[in-house]
Amino acid sequence: MIPLHEKLFRAAEKFGQRRCVISGSEEVTFERFADRVERLAGALQSLGLKKGDRISILAHNRMDYLACHFATSMIGSILHVMNTRHVVPEWSWAMNDAETSALIVDGEHAGAIPELRKRCPSLRFVVGIGQAEGADFTTDQLVEGKKRVRNVPRALPQDPVLLIYTSGTTGRPKGCLQTQEGSSTVDDLTAEVMQVTEEDVYMAIMPYFHQAGMIRSRATMNKGGANVVPEALKIEDIAQLMAEKKVTITMLVSAQQGLVLFDKAVNQGLDFSPLRLIISGGGMGRKTMLALKVLCDTLKCDFMGIYGQTECTGPVTVVSGEVAFENPDTCGKPMRGIDLEIWDENNNPLPPGSVGEIMVRSRMTTRYWKNPEANEALYTGEWLHTGDLGKLDEEGYLYFVDRKKDLIKTGGENVYPQEVETVLNQHPRIADVAVIGLPDPQWGEAVTAAVVSADGGELSLDEVRSFCRGKIAGYKIPKRVVMVESIPKNETGKVVKRKLRELFLEKEG
């Protein structure tokens, strides 16, 4: 196992004067970036931070986000990455749960510093990326101090390197600890499936507080490729910057949004010929995969879809190219070194075609921070419980069915919300939809649909039910429909069920 920081220094030795990070008009070489990392590590160590300390970071993607990640790895501290879309009570809750010693923050979030100091008693000092009013130091000041690491603690395979709180779509988030071995291994596998070379340029659209962006930046860097790290990038500027920086690989969450952006950009004459690969979710269904195929055909690039989760340190399965488009419901096959099984409720493996919990066994699985009960429930032997329902076909392709916690039990029958959503998404007057179960005195739970209108008009319950008849069983058809302006989702596009339930309670008074 090679620790993350050691991989960076090896890349710097090999690719020294090649571009490593492209941020704004600045292009930083591998040699210069590695030197910055080492100086930051020395400065943080001189401020009293040590192996095992938690350091929180609240910032948009930028060069020093990556530099702090490698620097904390070097001194053995744990970088706690925070969602920039959250607010002070959410940030302070996570920081207190993590018992944060230091906070790294950019200028856009510096306004939260006074309140976070007040709310977080374990917080000792604040470092600003760039000019962050209220910070005790800036990253530039720390680098200019020319402190060097006095001793680099030995990095063990199971040492935590990242602390990522789960998205909390159903309740209070849990802190997931990703290890040196898991992170290093997933970087190698990611570089392998992306076929990264030193000629590649990856654009980090996905935020670094989500592992998807971080992994691909590291994987590209390890192979000598460059990272375009836009600072607080506006969505409408994505296509322009990709063309300007000759990006070869990127990741998109929304296929429809990408289709609109790039179709307009192509019509404006922007050149995307260097682009060779777009990464997104795998097994997202015919409608989404059709949009992705149109996008890839427009840009003349390949596609790779993934299924994974934070507890598995990122991707588990991969599906690429025509297989993804011809079989739009599959998430693909597991990456090298990852075992998959489908288990029933008694932890027995199920045969192909049977729906059960997706179980994962690999060197990349993780544990939760300060949560022994959740850790005990997370594993059966070496197998990790994903909490997702799925099935495998005879060829070993995985099909995601739904979240186990989202399963609706109505009138003694089981309903998978995604199955109902797939049908409703075919309705010409529905732009978006999410289905949950709500308590019901007669049925136990009532299948309930939140619907976003495609034409601004109302859809009645009768209209929705009529459309579903003959397409799914009667007990799966929604018993309630509420019109909403938008479906609450997190940064990776997952519906936040907790907020959706709150929305229904509000609508019902």
C-alpha positions as CSV (number, residue, x, y, z in Angstrom):
1,M,0.0,0.0,0.0
2,I,1.4,3.4,-1.0
3,P,-0.1,6.3,1.0
4,L,-1.8,9.2,-0.9
5,H,1.0,11.7,-0.2
6,E,3.7,9.3,-1.2
7,K,1.9,8.7,-4.6
8,L,1.9,12.5,-5.2
9,F,5.7,12.8,-4.4
10,R,6.4,9.8,-6.8
11,A,4.4,11.5,-9.5
12,A,6.3,14.8,-8.9
13,E,9.6,12.9,-9.3
14,K,8.4,11.4,-12.6
15,F,6.5,14.3,-14.1
16,G,8.2,17.2,-12.4
17,Q,7.7,20.0,-15.0
18,R,4.4,18.8,-16.4
19,R,1.2,20.6,-15.6
20,C,-0.4,19.3,-12.4
21,V,-3.1,21.8,-11.5
22,I,-4.7,24.4,-13.7
23,S,-6.7,27.0,-11.7
24,G,-7.8,30.2,-13.4
25,S,-4.9,31.5,-15.5
26,E,-2.4,29.7,-13.3
27,E,-0.7,26.4,-14.2
28,V,1.2,24.7,-11.4
29,T,3.7,22.0,-12.2
30,F,3.9,18.7,-10.3
31,E,7.2,19.8,-8.7
32,R,5.8,23.1,-7.5
33,F,2.5,21.5,-6.2
34,A,4.4,18.8,-4.3
35,D,6.6,21.5,-2.7
36,R,3.5,23.5,-1.7
37,V,2.0,20.3,-0.1
38,E,5.1,19.7,1.9
39,R,5.3,23.2,3.2
40,L,1.6,23.2,4.2
41,A,2.2,19.9,6.0
42,G,5.1,21.3,7.9
43,A,3.2,24.4,8.9
44,L,0.2,22.5,10.1
45,Q,2.5,20.2,12.1
46,S,4.2,23.2,13.6
47,L,0.8,24.5,14.7
48,G,0.4,21.4,16.8
49,L,-1.6,19.2,14.5
50,K,-0.7,15.5,14.7
51,K,-1.7,12.1,13.5
52,G,-5.4,11.3,14.1
53,D,-6.5,15.0,14.6
54,R,-9.5,16.1,12.6
55,I,-9.2,19.1,10.3
56,S,-12.4,20.4,8.7
57,I,-12.5,22.0,5.3
58,L,-15.2,24.3,4.0
59,A,-14.4,25.5,0.5
60,H,-15.2,25.2,-3.2
61,N,-12.9,23.2,-5.4
62,R,-9.5,24.9,-5.8
63,M,-5.9,24.0,-5.8
64,D,-5.3,24.4,-2.1
65,Y,-8.2,22.1,-1.3
66,L,-6.2,19.3,-3.0
67,A,-2.9,20.6,-1.4
68,C,-4.5,20.5,2.1
69,H,-5.8,16.9,1.4
70,F,-2.3,15.7,0.6
71,A,-0.7,17.7,3.5
72,T,-3.1,16.3,6.1
73,S,-2.3,12.8,4.7
74,M,1.4,13.5,5.1
75,I,1.1,14.3,8.8
76,G,-1.5,11.6,9.5
77,S,-4.4,14.0,10.3
78,I,-7.9,13.2,9.0
79,L,-9.5,15.8,6.6
80,H,-13.2,16.2,7.3
81,V,-14.7,17.5,4.1
82,M,-17.9,19.7,4.5
83,N,-20.8,20.2,2.1
84,T,-20.7,23.9,0.9
85,R,-24.5,23.8,0.4
86,H,-25.2,23.3,4.1
87,V,-25.6,26.1,6.7
88,V,-24.0,26.9,10.0
89,P,-26.1,24.6,12.2
90,E,-25.2,21.6,9.9
91,W,-21.5,22.5,9.7
92,S,-21.2,23.1,13.5
93,W,-23.0,19.8,14.2
94,A,-20.6,17.8,12.0
95,M,-17.5,19.7,13.4
96,N,-18.6,19.0,17.0
97,D,-19.3,15.3,16.1
98,A,-15.8,15.2,14.5
99,E,-14.2,17.1,17.4
100,T,-12.5,19.4,14.9
101,S,-9.1,20.9,15.9
102,A,-8.7,23.3,12.9
103,L,-10.9,24.7,10.1
104,I,-9.7,25.5,6.6
105,V,-12.1,27.8,4.8
106,D,-12.3,29.9,1.6
107,G,-13.3,33.5,1.2
108,E,-16.9,32.6,0.1
109,H,-17.5,30.9,3.4
110,A,-15.5,33.1,5.7
111,G,-18.7,34.8,7.0
112,A,-19.4,31.6,8.9
113,I,-16.1,31.8,10.9
114,P,-17.4,33.8,13.9
115,E,-20.4,31.6,14.5
116,L,-18.4,28.4,14.0
117,R,-15.8,29.6,16.6
118,K,-18.7,30.2,19.0
119,R,-20.4,26.9,18.4
120,C,-17.4,24.6,18.2
121,P,-15.4,24.4,21.5
122,S,-12.7,22.0,20.1
123,L,-11.8,24.5,17.3
124,R,-8.3,25.9,17.9
125,F,-7.6,28.0,14.8
126,V,-8.8,28.8,11.3
127,V,-6.8,28.8,8.0
128,G,-8.1,30.7,5.1
129,I,-7.6,29.7,1.5
130,G,-6.8,33.0,-0.1
131,Q,-8.3,36.0,1.6
132,A,-10.7,34.8,4.2
133,E,-11.6,37.6,6.7
134,G,-11.5,36.3,10.2
135,A,-9.0,33.5,9.7
136,D,-5.9,33.2,11.8
137,F,-3.6,32.4,8.9
138,T,-3.8,31.9,5.2
139,T,-2.5,29.0,3.2
140,D,-0.1,31.4,1.4
141,Q,1.3,32.6,4.8
142,L,1.8,29.0,5.9
143,V,3.6,28.1,2.7
144,E,5.8,31.2,2.8
145,G,6.8,30.3,6.4
146,K,8.9,27.5,4.9
147,K,8.3,25.0,7.7
148,R,9.2,21.5,6.8
149,V,7.7,18.3,8.3
150,R,9.9,17.3,11.2
151,N,8.9,13.7,10.9
152,V,6.4,11.9,8.7
153,P,4.5,9.4,10.8
154,R,4.2,5.9,9.3
155,A,1.0,5.5,7.4
156,L,-0.7,2.2,8.1
157,P,-3.2,0.7,5.7
158,Q,-6.2,1.2,8.0
159,D,-5.3,4.8,9.0
160,P,-8.2,7.1,8.2
161,V,-7.4,9.9,5.8
162,L,-10.8,11.3,5.0
163,L,-13.9,11.8,7.1
164,I,-17.0,12.2,4.9
165,Y,-20.5,12.5,6.4
166,T,-23.1,10.6,4.5
167,S,-25.8,12.7,2.7
168,G,-28.4,12.0,5.3
169,T,-31.3,11.5,2.9
170,T,-33.2,9.6,5.5
171,G,-31.9,10.9,8.8
172,R,-28.9,12.3,10.7
173,P,-25.6,11.8,8.7
174,K,-23.0,9.3,9.8
175,G,-19.3,10.1,9.6
176,C,-17.6,7.7,7.2
177,L,-13.8,7.1,7.7
178,Q,-12.0,6.4,4.4
179,T,-8.6,4.7,4.9
180,Q,-5.2,5.1,3.2
181,E,-5.5,1.6,1.8
182,G,-9.0,2.1,0.5
183,S,-8.3,5.4,-1.0
184,S,-5.0,4.3,-2.6
185,T,-6.6,1.2,-4.0
186,V,-9.7,3.0,-5.5
187,D,-7.4,5.5,-7.1
188,D,-5.5,2.7,-8.9
189,L,-8.7,1.0,-10.0
190,T,-10.2,4.3,-11.2
191,A,-7.1,5.2,-13.2
192,E,-7.3,1.7,-14.7
193,V,-10.9,1.9,-15.8
194,M,-10.6,5.5,-17.1
195,Q,-7.3,4.5,-18.9
196,V,-5.6,7.6,-17.7
197,T,-2.4,8.8,-19.2
198,E,-0.1,11.8,-18.7
199,E,-1.8,13.4,-21.7
200,D,-5.2,13.6,-19.9
201,V,-6.8,16.7,-18.5
202,Y,-9.5,16.1,-15.9
203,M,-12.0,18.8,-15.1
204,A,-13.2,18.7,-11.5
205,I,-16.8,19.7,-11.8
206,M,-17.9,17.4,-9.0
207,P,-17.3,19.1,-5.6
208,Y,-14.4,17.8,-3.6
209,F,-16.5,17.3,-0.5
210,H,-18.0,14.4,-2.4
211,Q,-15.6,11.6,-3.0
212,A,-16.4,11.2,-6.7
213,G,-14.5,14.4,-7.6
214,M,-11.6,13.8,-5.2
215,I,-10.9,10.2,-6.5
216,R,-10.8,11.2,-10.1
217,S,-8.5,14.1,-9.5
218,R,-6.1,11.9,-7.5
219,A,-6.2,9.1,-10.1
220,T,-5.4,11.6,-12.9
221,M,-2.6,13.1,-10.9
222,N,-1.0,9.8,-10.1
223,K,-0.7,9.1,-13.8
224,G,0.8,12.4,-14.7
225,G,-2.4,14.0,-16.0
226,A,-3.5,17.6,-15.3
227,N,-6.4,18.7,-13.2
228,V,-8.5,21.7,-14.1
229,V,-9.9,23.0,-10.8
230,P,-12.4,25.7,-11.4
231,E,-13.1,28.0,-8.5
232,A,-16.9,28.4,-7.7
233,L,-17.7,27.6,-11.3
234,K,-21.1,28.7,-12.7
235,I,-23.0,26.0,-14.5
236,E,-23.3,28.1,-17.7
237,D,-19.5,28.5,-17.9
238,I,-18.7,24.7,-17.8
239,A,-18.7,24.1,-21.5
240,Q,-16.7,27.3,-22.3
241,L,-14.0,26.3,-19.8
242,M,-13.8,22.7,-21.0
243,A,-13.2,23.8,-24.5
244,E,-10.7,26.4,-23.5
245,K,-8.6,24.0,-21.3
246,K,-8.9,21.1,-23.8
247,V,-10.4,18.8,-21.2
248,T,-10.3,15.1,-21.9
249,I,-12.3,13.6,-19.0
250,T,-15.0,15.0,-16.8
251,M,-18.0,13.9,-14.7
252,L,-21.6,15.1,-14.9
253,V,-24.5,14.5,-12.6
254,S,-27.3,15.8,-14.8
255,A,-27.5,14.4,-18.4
256,Q,-30.3,16.7,-19.4
257,Q,-28.4,19.8,-18.1
258,G,-25.3,18.7,-19.9
259,L,-27.2,18.1,-23.1
260,V,-28.6,21.7,-23.1
261,L,-25.2,23.3,-22.2
262,F,-23.1,21.4,-24.7
263,D,-25.7,21.5,-27.6
264,K,-25.6,25.3,-27.3
265,A,-21.8,25.4,-27.0
266,V,-21.4,23.2,-30.1
267,N,-23.7,25.4,-32.1
268,Q,-21.5,28.3,-31.0
269,G,-18.5,26.6,-32.6
270,L,-16.7,25.6,-29.4
271,D,-14.2,22.7,-30.0
272,F,-14.6,19.7,-27.8
273,S,-12.5,17.3,-29.9
274,P,-10.0,16.6,-27.0
275,L,-12.9,15.2,-24.8
276,R,-12.8,11.4,-24.8
277,L,-14.8,10.4,-21.7
278,I,-17.8,11.5,-19.7
279,I,-18.5,9.8,-16.4
280,S,-21.9,9.7,-14.7
281,G,-24.2,7.3,-12.8
282,G,-24.7,3.8,-14.2
283,G,-28.1,2.1,-14.6
284,M,-30.1,5.3,-14.6
285,G,-32.9,4.0,-16.9
286,R,-33.8,4.4,-20.6
287,K,-34.8,8.1,-20.4
288,T,-31.6,9.3,-18.8
289,M,-29.3,7.0,-20.7
290,L,-30.9,8.1,-24.0
291,A,-30.0,11.7,-23.1
292,L,-26.4,10.7,-22.2
293,K,-26.1,8.8,-25.6
294,V,-27.2,11.9,-27.5
295,L,-24.7,14.0,-25.4
296,C,-21.8,11.6,-26.1
297,D,-22.8,11.3,-29.8
298,T,-22.8,15.2,-30.0
299,L,-19.4,15.5,-28.3
300,K,-18.0,12.3,-30.0
301,C,-16.8,10.9,-26.7
302,D,-17.2,7.7,-24.7
303,F,-19.3,7.1,-21.6
304,M,-18.6,5.4,-18.3
305,G,-21.3,4.8,-15.6
306,I,-20.6,3.9,-12.0
307,Y,-22.5,2.6,-9.0
308,G,-20.9,3.1,-5.5
309,Q,-21.3,4.7,-2.1
310,T,-19.2,6.4,0.5
311,E,-19.0,3.3,2.7
312,C,-17.3,1.5,-0.2
313,T,-14.8,4.4,-0.8
314,G,-16.4,5.2,-4.1
315,P,-17.2,3.1,-7.2
316,V,-18.1,-0.5,-6.9
317,T,-19.4,-1.4,-10.4
318,V,-18.6,0.1,-13.8
319,V,-20.5,0.0,-17.2
320,S,-19.1,1.5,-20.3
321,G,-19.9,2.4,-23.9
322,E,-22.5,0.6,-25.9
323,V,-23.3,-1.9,-23.1
324,A,-24.5,1.1,-21.0
325,F,-26.7,2.4,-23.8
326,E,-28.1,-1.0,-24.9
327,N,-28.8,-2.1,-21.4
328,P,-29.7,1.2,-19.7
329,D,-30.8,-0.3,-16.4
330,T,-27.6,-2.1,-15.5
331,C,-24.9,-0.5,-13.2
332,G,-22.3,-2.8,-14.7
333,K,-19.9,-5.3,-13.2
334,P,-17.7,-4.9,-10.2
335,M,-14.2,-3.5,-10.5
336,R,-11.2,-5.7,-10.1
337,G,-10.8,-7.0,-6.5
338,I,-14.5,-6.3,-5.5
339,D,-16.9,-9.1,-4.8
340,L,-20.7,-8.7,-5.0
341,E,-23.5,-10.8,-3.8
342,I,-27.3,-10.4,-3.3
343,W,-28.6,-11.5,0.1
344,D,-32.0,-12.1,1.5
345,E,-33.2,-10.9,4.9
346,N,-31.6,-13.9,6.6
347,N,-28.2,-13.1,5.1
348,N,-28.4,-16.0,2.6
349,P,-27.0,-15.4,-1.0
350,L,-29.7,-15.3,-3.6
351,P,-29.6,-16.7,-7.2
352,P,-29.4,-14.5,-10.3
353,G,-32.6,-12.6,-10.9
354,S,-33.7,-12.4,-7.2
355,V,-34.0,-9.0,-5.5
356,G,-32.2,-8.6,-2.2
357,E,-29.6,-6.4,-0.5
358,I,-26.4,-5.6,-2.4
359,M,-23.5,-6.9,-0.4
360,V,-19.9,-5.8,-1.1
361,R,-16.5,-7.3,-0.1
362,S,-13.3,-5.5,-0.8
363,R,-10.2,-3.8,0.7
364,M,-11.9,-0.5,0.3
365,T,-14.8,-0.8,2.7
366,T,-14.8,1.6,5.7
367,R,-16.2,2.2,9.2
368,Y,-18.1,5.0,10.9
369,W,-16.7,7.6,13.2
370,K,-17.7,7.2,16.9
371,N,-20.7,5.0,16.0
372,P,-20.3,1.4,17.3
373,E,-23.9,0.4,16.7
374,A,-23.8,1.5,13.1
375,N,-20.5,-0.2,12.6
376,E,-21.9,-3.5,14.0
377,A,-24.9,-3.2,11.6
378,L,-22.7,-2.4,8.7
379,Y,-20.9,-5.7,8.4
380,T,-21.7,-9.4,8.4
381,G,-18.2,-11.0,8.5
382,E,-16.2,-9.4,5.7
383,W,-19.4,-8.4,3.8
384,L,-20.6,-4.8,3.9
385,H,-24.4,-4.1,3.9
386,T,-25.0,-1.3,1.4
387,G,-28.6,-0.8,2.3
388,D,-29.4,-0.9,-1.4
389,L,-31.7,-3.4,-3.1
390,G,-30.6,-4.9,-6.4
391,K,-30.2,-8.1,-8.4
392,L,-27.6,-9.8,-10.5
393,D,-28.2,-11.4,-13.9
394,E,-26.6,-14.6,-15.2
395,E,-23.7,-12.6,-16.6
396,G,-22.9,-10.9,-13.4
397,Y,-24.3,-7.4,-14.3
398,L,-25.8,-5.5,-11.3
399,Y,-29.2,-3.9,-11.4
400,F,-30.1,-1.3,-8.7
401,V,-33.7,-1.6,-7.6
402,D,-34.1,0.8,-4.7
403,R,-32.9,1.9,-1.2
404,K,-33.8,-0.8,1.4
405,K,-35.0,2.0,3.7
406,D,-37.2,3.4,1.0
407,L,-39.1,0.2,0.5
408,I,-42.8,0.9,0.9
409,K,-45.0,-1.7,2.7
410,T,-48.6,-1.2,1.8
411,G,-51.5,-3.6,2.5
412,G,-49.0,-6.4,3.1
413,E,-47.2,-5.9,-0.3
414,N,-43.7,-4.5,-1.0
415,V,-43.4,-1.5,-3.4
416,Y,-40.1,-0.3,-4.8
417,P,-40.4,3.5,-5.3
418,Q,-38.0,3.5,-8.3
419,E,-40.3,1.1,-10.2
420,V,-43.2,3.5,-9.8
421,E,-41.1,6.5,-10.6
422,T,-39.9,4.8,-13.8
423,V,-43.5,4.5,-15.0
424,L,-44.5,8.1,-14.0
425,N,-41.4,9.6,-15.7
426,Q,-43.0,8.4,-19.0
427,H,-46.0,10.7,-18.5
428,P,-45.7,13.5,-21.0
429,R,-46.9,16.1,-18.5
430,I,-44.4,15.0,-15.7
431,A,-41.0,16.7,-15.6
432,D,-39.7,15.0,-12.4
433,V,-41.2,12.8,-9.8
434,A,-40.3,11.1,-6.5
435,V,-42.3,8.4,-4.6
436,I,-42.3,7.7,-0.9
437,G,-44.5,5.9,1.6
438,L,-46.4,7.9,4.1
439,P,-48.2,6.5,7.2
440,D,-51.8,5.4,6.4
441,P,-54.4,4.0,8.9
442,Q,-55.8,1.6,6.2
443,W,-52.8,0.5,4.2
444,G,-49.9,0.9,6.8
445,E,-48.2,3.1,4.2
446,A,-49.7,4.9,1.2
447,V,-47.7,5.1,-2.0
448,T,-47.3,8.9,-2.4
449,A,-46.0,10.8,-5.4
450,A,-44.4,14.3,-5.5
451,V,-44.8,15.5,-9.1
452,V,-43.2,18.4,-10.9
453,S,-45.3,19.5,-13.9
454,A,-43.8,19.8,-17.3
455,D,-46.3,22.4,-18.5
456,G,-47.1,24.3,-15.3
457,G,-50.5,22.7,-14.9
458,E,-51.9,20.5,-12.2
459,L,-52.1,16.7,-12.5
460,S,-55.0,15.1,-10.7
461,L,-54.8,11.9,-8.7
462,D,-57.2,10.3,-11.2
463,E,-55.0,11.3,-14.1
464,V,-51.9,9.8,-12.5
465,R,-53.7,6.6,-11.5
466,S,-55.2,6.2,-14.9
467,F,-51.8,6.5,-16.6
468,C,-50.3,3.8,-14.3
469,R,-53.1,1.2,-14.8
470,G,-51.9,-1.7,-16.8
471,K,-48.2,-0.7,-16.4
472,I,-47.8,-1.7,-12.8
473,A,-49.8,-3.7,-10.3
474,G,-52.8,-1.9,-8.6
475,Y,-51.2,-1.8,-5.1
476,K,-48.2,0.1,-6.6
477,I,-50.2,2.9,-8.1
478,P,-50.0,6.1,-6.0
479,K,-52.8,6.8,-3.6
480,R,-51.7,10.4,-3.1
481,V,-50.3,13.0,-5.4
482,V,-48.9,16.4,-4.5
483,M,-47.7,19.0,-7.0
484,V,-44.3,20.6,-6.1
485,E,-42.0,23.1,-7.8
486,S,-39.0,20.9,-7.5
487,I,-37.8,17.6,-5.9
488,P,-35.3,18.1,-3.0
489,K,-32.0,16.4,-4.0
490,N,-28.5,16.4,-2.7
491,E,-25.4,17.3,-4.7
492,T,-25.2,13.9,-6.3
493,G,-28.8,14.0,-7.5
494,K,-30.2,11.7,-4.9
495,V,-33.7,12.5,-3.6
496,V,-33.6,13.7,0.1
497,K,-36.4,11.6,1.4
498,R,-36.4,13.4,4.8
499,K,-37.0,16.7,3.2
500,L,-39.6,15.2,0.9
501,R,-41.6,13.9,3.8
502,E,-41.4,17.3,5.5
503,L,-42.7,18.8,2.3
504,F,-45.7,16.5,2.3
505,L,-46.5,17.2,6.0
506,E,-46.4,20.9,5.1
507,K,-48.7,20.5,2.1
508,E,-51.2,18.5,4.2
509,G,-51.1,21.1,6.9
